[in-house]
Amino acid sequence: MTENLPAPLPPVLNKAQQAQVVNMLRRAAKTEILPRFRNLSDLEINTKSGPFDPVTAADLAAEAMITRALTHAFPSALIVGEEAVGQNPSLLDKIAGAPLAFILDPIDGTSNFAHGLSTFGMILAVTRFGKPAFGVIYDPINDDWVISDDARVPSLQRALGVSRPLRVSMGKQIEDLTGYVPLGNFSKALQSKVAATFPSFAKVNSLRCSAHEYRTLAQGHADFMLSGTLHPWDHAAGALICAQAGAHVEMLSGGPYDATLRSGHLLVAPDKTTWNRLRKVFAFLADD
């Protein structure tokens, strides 16, 4: 007897809407971000939670421009921008109940951007009741983006040129893995324990930019990522893109990732077997 399974949900955004969202990011980059890159004055750089948490005039202007465009195109949607949350943290509480939420990081890797380094990007995710359903990570310097929804294989697309599908790396033994672990995002009490795991791997890096770390993982050029924090604008798009590219994406303590989570550690690996190997290395974090 065949069970009556529910019909799959349609894509949260159709192809035309996805292209529209990408163009919003590209226009904001061209108008508000790239003209300020390596041209910021001291007055255009401030800090939020501390000296290593900068915000620039470009972050604020780009988020405002994209928010206006999204509000016009999707008037019933919840818009959650990183900078807006800084002013109104209660926005995060609305993600769980929102049938359509746009979660935006106008410049991911702001510290790199503020110091004239080109390793920064723009991240936009769409969630249904907290579950990631669409993601795009845009590189303004190269004018290309990785993109996916929850019904297709992600691709790397360019303004000019042929797009190509993405696939994460093959599973490996621990000593052969390369990955990203942002040591500075862990508490001081945990940093020495986390750092002590690094010699177990072939190489451990941090780009100080989730956008490029997730892009690199999705293209198979690195093997794993362990989060130190769970800001949804850092992870919702990348977690979806990597999962659609074949990765195993799961909270270190168990269970799926979604954008409503505020604590815990997200572990992304090429497959379940490799994820389990990594989980043993980082088991001390599972209850943190």
N, C-alpha and C positions, 0 to 999 in steps of 0.2 A: 504494500500500500504506500503510495507516494504522499508525503506530507505536503500541505499547502504552505509553501514558504512565502514570506512577505516579498513583494517586489522590491528590487533595489531602488534606492532613492536616486532621483536624477541628479546630475552634477549641480552643485550649489550655485555655480556660475556657468552660463553657456559660453561657447567659444568667443562670441562677440564681446561678452561682458569681461571675459578674461583678458582679451586684447585691450579693452578699454582701461582696465585696471593697470596693466603694464604701461600703457601710454601715460597714465597719471604719474606713475613713478618716473618715467623718462622725462616728462615735462618739468616735474619738480626738480629733478637733478639738473637739468639744463638751465633752469631759471634761478634756483635758489642755492644749489649746492656747489656745482662746478665753478661758478664765478667767484665763490668764496674760498675755494680750495687753494691753500698756500697764500691766501690774501687776507686772512683774518687779522684784525687788530686785537690788542689785548682786551679792549672793551667788549669784544664780541665773543670772548671765552669766559665762561663762569663755571662754577661747580655746584653740584647738587648735594649728595649725601656726604661727600668728602673730597679731598684733593685729587683722588684718582677716579672721580666720577664727573667728568666734565660735560657741559652742554654748551653748544655754540649757537650763534645767530642763525647758522644754516640749519641746525636741527629744528629750531623753533619755526623758522619760515617755511621749511619744506613740509613739516607736519601740518601746519596751518593750511597750506595750499592743497595738500592731498586730502585733508579732512573736509575742506569745502567741496572738493570735487566728488568725494564719496557720498557726502550728505546730499548733494544734488542728484547724483545718479541712483542712489539707494536710500531714499528718504526714511524708510522704516528700519534701517539697519542700526545696530550699535557700533559706534566707532571708538576704538580703544587705542589711543596713541601713547607711546612711552612718556612723552613730555606732558600730555594731558593728565596721565595718571599721577605724575609728580604733583600736580595741582589738586587733583581730585581722586584719591586712592579708591574711593567707593566704586569707580568704574569697573574695577576688577571683579567686584561682587556681582555685577550684572551679566558677566559672560555665561555663567551656567544656565541662565534662563533665556538667553537670546537665541532665537531660531536662525539669526543671521548676524554675525559679528565680524567686523574687520579689525584685525589687531596689527598695529603698525609700529615699526621702528624706522624713523625717517633716515637716521644715519646710525648703523650698527658699526662699532669700532670708532666711536667719536674721539677717543684719545689718539688713535692713529691719525684720524682726519685732522685734528687740531695741531698735530705735530708734523703735518705735511707728508705723512705716509699714505700711500695709495691703497692700503689694505683696509678698506671700508666698503660697506654695501648698504642696500636698502632692503628691508624685509617686510612682507605683507602676507598675513594669513587670514583665511576666512574659516570660521568655526560654526558648527551647528550645535547649540547647547553645550559648548565647550569642546566638542570633538573636532579636530582639524579636518577640513574638507577641501581646502585649496591652499596652495602656497606658491609664492614667487620670491626669489632672492635675486636682486638686480645689482649688477656691478656698473656704477656710473662711469668709471674710467674706461672700461672696455666696451660699454654699451651692449652687454649681453646679460642673459638671465637664465636661471634654472626654474622650471615651472612644472607643477603637477596638480592634479586633483585626486580624489579618493577612488577614481575609476580608471586611471590610465598610468602608463609608465612615464616617469618624468623625462624631460628633455632639456638640453642646453640650446637656447635659441639666441640668434644674433639679429641685429637690425639688418645687416647685409650678410648673406651666406646661408648655408644649409644647416638646419637644426639636426641634432643627433640625440638618440635615446641614451639614457644614463643607466648604469648598473654599478652597484657597489662591488668592492673587492671580494676575492674568494676568502673563505675561512682559513685560518692559519693557527699554528702553535703560538703560545704566548710570546716566546722569545723572538718570533718573526714579525710581530705586530708593530705598526706605527699608529700613533693616535694623538688626540688632543685632550689635555687635562689642564684646565685653567687654575693653576695652584692658588693664585691670589684670590679666587672666588670662594675658597673654602675658609672656614673659621681658623683662627690662629691655632686653636687646640688640635685641629685635624691636619694642618699643613705638613707637619713633619711625617706623619703616618702616610699621607698620600704621596709625598715625595719619596718615601722609602720604597715605594712600589716601582718607581721609574726604571731602575736597572733591570727589572724583569723583562722589559720590552726592547725591541730594536731601536725605537726612537719615540720620545714623547715631546710634543710641542704645545705651544699656545700662541695663536695669532692675535689674541685680544680682539677677536672679531668672529662672532658666531656665524655671520653670513658666509664668510670665506671658509670657515671650518666645515660647515654643512655642505657647501658647494664641493669642497675637495672630497669629502666622504662620498657624496652622491656620484662623483665621477670615478670612484675607485682608486683615488690617489693616496688615501689614508684609510686605516682600517676601523678605528673606533673613536668614540667620543664619550667622555664622562662629564656630566654637568656639575658645576659647583653651586649654581643658583637656578631657579626655575621661572624667571621672568617670561611670561608667555610670548612677548615680542621677540625674544631670543630663540625660542624653540618650536613654536607651533608650526611654522612653515617648514623648517628644516627637518623636524621629526617626520612629518608627512612625506616630504620629498624622498628622504632616505628609505622610509618604509616601502614606498612605491617602487624604489629602485632595488628592492630586495633585501634590505637590512632588517635585522631583528631589533625592534625598538621597544624597550620595556623599562619601567622603573626598577631601580636596583633592589628595592624591597619587594618587588613583584607587582604585577598589574599594568594595565596600559597607561600610556601618557595621555593627559588631556590638558587643555589650557586653563583649567580651573585650579590645578594643583599649585600650592604655594611652597611646599617643603618636600624634601627628599632629593634623590639624585637620579637623573635620567642616564641610562647607558644604551648606546647605539653600537651595534656590532654587525659584521657581515652576515652572520647566521646565528641560529639558536645555539649550536654547539660552541661556537666561539664566544657567544654571549655568556654561556655557562662557565667557560674557562675564566673569563674576565670577572665574572661575579665572585668566583672564589678568591681572586686577588684582592678585590675591593669589598669583601664581605663585612669588614669592620664598619663600613659606611651604611650598611643596609638598614640599620635602625636609627640613623642620624636624622 
